[in-house]
Amino acid sequence: MEKKEPILIIMAAGMGSRYGGLKQMDPMSDQGEIILDFSLYDAVMAGFKKVIFVIKKEMETDFKEKIVDGAAKYIDVKYAFQTLSDLPEGYQLLEGREKPWGTCHAVLSCRSLVDGPFAVINADDYYGASAFHSIYEFLSNTTDDDKYRYGMVGYELEKTLTENGHVARGVCETSADGLLTGIAERTKIMWRDGEIAYLEDGQDEIWTTVPRGTVVSMNFWGFTKSMMEEIEKRFPIFLEKAYKENPLKAEYLLPLTVDELLKEGKASVKVLKSQDRWYGVTYKEDKDFVVSALQSMKDKGLYPEKLWK
């Protein structure tokens, strides 16, 4: 059976319906490039031949004109539209629901376009070239056997933090052989007096320290096609609970679904550790730091001065 080429899914629906004024779309270089351009460049160089952008329908024109003009010459570009009304048969959209259904739902919107292994990233995060090479190689050489065989790029926690406030991170537990054993979502984690610490949800005063070198997930996943099938199968189960407990804000999230599969013994997740630094603009004060870092990489020859020629 012919091995399917890995596909890259980029979750971009959270960018909103207008191009201007959104932090994710701010130019990060004097060439007008945004963080997404660097991810696309790294993906092309790693070997990816097809990318699917998950967007809102109303973003399509601006997205095609302003984001993909350069990359589309080098990689096959497809679009999937994430809509609140994309629900299983028998489920109705709840009145007052405006929040998207989450990252699993974003991936599910690509189901008609994915027929093999796929990687998933956020549109507004810089992951580093090595991450794309490692996930592409992993997906190109991995098949399910007695378990689903998935991968995740992991980062050292201190290389993902900002000096400008707290962030949310998926803190990972790993086994001695480099497999993921669990993820704990920490929604308020930050530098405090030279140490890294987090607040438990619902607590305002009790800070727990986390050692440097702790591996965190930045939502860079590699899955076989089985994950798409699991997401689709589990969506009604999620909705049953969401409709009862938190109908307007519950989210169907990739890390939680992966964690379920791990606990059920259905999947393993190989942690592909990256030595790169993650970059993103969580706070407006982060922008100058990110711009400087990306230009420094160009100055060192890691990227051409103009990504798309």
C-alpha positions in Angstrom: 0.0 0.0 0.0 1.3 3.4 -1.0 2.4 5.6 1.9 0.5 8.8 2.1 2.4 12.1 2.3 2.1 14.0 5.6 -0.2 17.0 5.4 0.1 20.2 7.5 -3.0 21.6 9.2 -2.7 25.2 10.3 -5.4 26.4 12.8 -6.1 30.0 11.8 -9.8 30.5 12.5 -9.0 32.3 15.7 -7.4 35.2 13.7 -10.8 36.7 13.2 -12.6 37.9 10.1 -10.5 41.0 9.3 -6.8 41.1 8.4 -5.9 44.5 9.9 -5.3 45.2 13.6 -4.9 41.6 14.8 -1.7 40.7 16.7 -1.3 37.5 14.7 -1.2 39.5 11.5 1.3 42.2 12.5 4.3 42.2 10.2 7.3 40.8 12.0 10.0 41.8 9.5 10.8 44.7 7.3 9.6 42.6 4.4 6.1 42.6 5.8 6.3 38.9 6.8 4.2 37.5 9.7 5.0 34.6 12.0 2.9 32.3 9.8 5.2 33.0 6.8 8.2 31.6 8.8 6.2 28.4 9.7 5.2 27.9 6.0 8.8 28.4 4.9 10.0 25.9 7.5 7.3 23.4 6.4 8.2 23.6 2.8 11.9 23.2 3.6 11.1 20.1 5.8 9.3 18.4 2.9 5.6 19.2 3.4 3.8 19.4 0.0 0.2 20.2 1.2 -1.1 22.6 3.8 -4.7 23.1 4.9 -5.7 26.4 6.5 -8.6 26.2 9.0 -10.2 29.6 8.7 -13.6 31.3 9.0 -15.4 31.7 5.7 -15.4 35.5 5.9 -11.6 35.5 6.1 -11.1 33.7 2.8 -10.5 36.6 0.4 -8.1 38.5 2.7 -6.3 35.3 3.6 -5.7 34.3 0.0 -4.6 37.7 -1.0 -2.4 38.6 1.9 -1.0 35.5 3.5 -0.6 32.8 0.9 0.5 34.7 -2.1 4.1 33.7 -1.6 3.8 30.2 -0.2 1.2 29.0 -2.7 4.0 28.8 -5.3 5.8 26.2 -3.3 3.1 24.2 -1.5 -0.4 23.0 -2.4 -2.8 25.2 -0.4 -6.3 24.1 0.6 -8.9 25.7 2.9 -11.3 24.2 5.5 -13.9 26.4 7.1 -14.6 26.1 10.8 -18.3 26.9 11.5 -20.3 26.6 14.7 -23.0 24.7 12.9 -20.7 21.9 11.8 -22.3 19.4 14.3 -23.1 15.7 14.2 -26.5 14.6 13.0 -29.1 15.2 15.7 -27.4 18.1 17.4 -28.5 21.7 17.1 -26.5 24.9 17.6 -27.3 26.4 20.9 -28.7 29.9 21.1 -26.1 32.3 22.4 -23.1 30.1 21.5 -20.5 32.3 19.8 -17.2 30.7 20.9 -15.7 28.2 18.5 -15.8 24.5 19.5 -12.0 24.2 20.0 -8.9 22.7 18.4 -10.4 19.2 17.9 -13.3 20.8 16.0 -10.8 22.9 13.9 -9.0 19.7 12.9 -12.4 17.9 12.3 -13.3 20.6 9.7 -10.5 19.2 7.5 -11.9 15.6 7.5 -12.8 15.6 3.8 -9.3 16.8 2.8 -7.2 14.4 4.9 -6.5 10.8 3.8 -3.3 10.1 5.7 -0.9 11.3 8.4 -1.1 15.0 9.4 0.6 17.6 11.6 -1.2 20.3 13.4 0.1 23.8 14.4 -1.3 27.2 15.6 -1.1 29.9 13.0 0.4 32.5 15.3 3.3 30.5 16.9 6.9 30.3 15.7 8.1 26.8 16.3 11.6 26.7 14.6 12.8 24.8 11.6 13.9 21.6 13.5 10.4 21.1 14.7 9.0 20.7 11.2 11.9 18.4 10.1 11.4 16.2 13.1 7.6 15.9 12.8 7.8 15.3 9.0 10.3 12.6 9.4 8.3 11.0 12.2 5.0 11.0 10.2 6.8 9.7 7.1 8.1 6.7 9.0 5.4 5.8 11.4 2.3 3.6 11.2 -0.2 2.4 13.7 0.2 -1.1 15.0 -1.2 -2.4 18.3 -1.7 1.3 19.2 -2.1 4.5 17.4 1.4 6.0 17.0 1.4 9.8 17.4 4.1 12.4 18.0 4.4 15.8 19.6 7.1 18.4 19.5 8.0 19.3 23.0 9.8 22.5 24.2 11.7 23.3 27.3 9.4 25.5 29.4 11.8 28.3 29.9 12.1 28.7 26.1 8.4 29.4 25.7 7.8 32.1 28.4 7.5 35.9 28.1 8.9 38.5 30.4 5.6 40.4 30.1 3.1 38.3 32.0 1.6 34.8 32.5 0.8 32.3 29.7 -1.0 29.0 29.3 1.0 25.9 28.7 0.5 22.2 28.5 3.0 20.8 31.1 4.0 17.3 30.0 4.9 14.1 31.9 7.2 11.8 30.0 8.5 8.3 30.5 12.1 7.2 30.4 11.8 6.1 26.8 10.5 9.5 25.7 6.8 8.8 25.5 4.1 11.2 26.7 2.3 9.9 29.8 0.1 12.9 30.6 -0.5 16.6 30.1 -1.6 19.1 32.7 -3.0 22.4 31.4 -1.6 25.3 33.4 -3.4 28.5 32.4 -1.3 30.9 34.5 2.4 30.1 34.4 5.2 32.7 34.4 8.6 33.9 35.7 8.5 34.9 39.4 11.8 36.0 41.0 13.9 34.0 38.6 11.8 30.9 39.0 9.0 29.5 37.0 5.7 29.0 38.8 2.0 28.6 38.2 -1.3 29.3 39.9 -3.9 26.5 40.1 -7.2 27.4 38.4 -9.4 29.2 40.9 -6.5 30.0 43.3 -5.1 33.5 43.7 -2.2 33.1 46.1 -0.7 29.6 46.0 2.2 29.5 43.5 3.7 26.1 42.6 7.3 26.1 41.1 8.1 24.2 38.0 11.8 23.2 37.3 13.6 24.5 34.2 13.8 21.9 31.5 10.2 20.7 32.0 8.8 19.7 28.7 5.7 21.6 27.5 3.3 21.2 24.5 2.8 24.2 22.2 0.1 22.4 20.1 2.5 21.0 17.5 1.2 17.5 16.9 1.7 14.6 14.5 -1.1 12.1 14.0 -2.0 9.2 11.8 -5.4 9.3 10.1 -6.8 7.3 13.1 -6.9 10.6 15.1 -9.3 12.2 12.7 -11.6 9.1 13.1 -11.3 9.3 16.9 -12.1 13.0 17.0 -15.2 12.5 14.9 -16.3 9.5 17.0 -15.8 11.4 20.3 -17.5 14.7 19.3 -21.0 13.6 20.2 -19.8 12.4 23.6 -18.1 15.8 24.2 -21.3 17.6 23.1 -23.5 15.6 25.5 -21.4 16.8 28.4 -20.9 20.3 27.1 -24.7 20.9 26.6 -25.3 20.0 30.2 -22.4 21.6 31.9 -21.1 24.5 29.9 -23.1 25.0 26.7 -21.7 28.4 25.7 -18.0 28.0 26.4 -16.9 24.3 26.6 -14.2 23.5 24.1 -13.2 20.2 22.5 -9.4 20.3 22.8 -6.6 18.3 21.3 -4.5 17.8 24.5 -7.5 16.5 26.4 -8.5 14.1 23.7 -4.9 12.8 23.4 -4.8 12.4 27.2 -8.0 10.3 27.0 -6.5 8.0 24.4 -3.3 7.6 26.5 -5.3 6.7 29.6 -7.4 4.2 27.6 -4.2 2.6 26.3 -5.2 3.2 22.7 -2.3 5.5 21.7 1.3 6.3 22.4 2.8 9.8 21.8 6.5 10.1 21.0 7.9 13.4 22.4 10.2 15.0 19.8 12.2 17.4 21.9 13.1 20.7 20.3 16.1 22.8 21.3 14.7 25.8 19.5 13.1 28.7 21.2 9.3 29.2 20.7 8.2 32.7 19.8 4.8 34.4 19.9 3.1 37.7 20.7 1.1 37.0 23.8 1.4 40.6 24.9 1.9 43.7 22.7 5.2 44.2 24.5 6.5 40.9 23.1 6.5 42.2 19.5 9.9 44.0 19.5 11.6 40.9 21.0 10.1 38.6 18.3 10.9 41.0 15.5 14.5 41.2 16.7 14.9 37.4 17.1 13.6 36.7 13.6 15.8 39.4 12.0 18.8 37.9 13.9 18.0 34.5 12.4 18.0 36.1 8.9 21.3 37.8 9.7 22.8 34.4 10.6 21.6 33.0 7.3 19.0 30.7 8.8 16.4 32.4 6.6 16.7 34.4 3.4 16.2 38.1 3.7 13.0 37.7 1.7 11.2 34.4 2.4 9.1 34.3 -0.8 10.7 35.3 -4.1 
